[in-house]
Amino acid sequence: MFGEAGHAYLYFIYGFHYCLNVTTEGHGRPGAVLLRAIEPVEGVVAMARNRHLKGDSHLADGPGRLTQALRIDQRLNGEDMVTSRVLFIEKGTGPKRVSRSSRVGITMAKERKWRYFAAGSSFVSQGKPSASRPQNP
């Protein structure tokens, strides 16, 4: 996460899933964006096969599902997502409207709205945003 912007930063979570982040800062400064879900527009059959699914329901709507569907693992850690032909982000048409909420599964900074997603998309990960708890007096 301390590398140059535009690189893959992968970590293993719960002893079962990889999570894909894209670094966002300069060398030596920590910063990354977690990719929680994608809207598949091609390769759906291969993604379903990678996830051992019969259909495309919940194909890549969570960080672990996304990496499993795309067969992303630690071997791609550090991949330059700007120049790579293996792992990259393409410009799309973009959502009509972007919504935001608190992040999913965190314990600190729950009041910060740092989760951005395509409003109304059925491909958004289903995790529930963390709720802020009132402080005890």
Phi, psi and omega in degrees: 000349181264010182273185178296153179298147175091014180250154177284132173237113183248142172220156183262131184232143179058019180065021187216323187241147168265146174242135181257124175240156173245124180293148187232356185242177176282168181307131178090351179249123182287140175172132180200161176243126177282128174270110185269336185194160174224159171258106182294130177243347174205161179075019184299319181297315179295319179296317178297320178297317179298330180263000181059045179250154176272330180236198182249016178291130180057038185297313183214042185258050176178156186299321178288321178294321180299309182292325177293315181299323183264004181054048178262128176217190187303337179299337181263004177300129180089356180302134178283105186281001175269321184251348185294147172258000182258315183223114184204165177248129178258150174288131178245194179281338178081156179285157176290326182215137178253131176249167176216157179206180173291159182289166183262135172070030179250162179247343181240155177058039181296337181284346181278130181268076184254013177254117181247140182204160177288117182300132176077002182284136176280357181263357179290140180301146189274358180304145180272131177301147178292137180264142176285135177262141177294144179283143175289141180293000000 
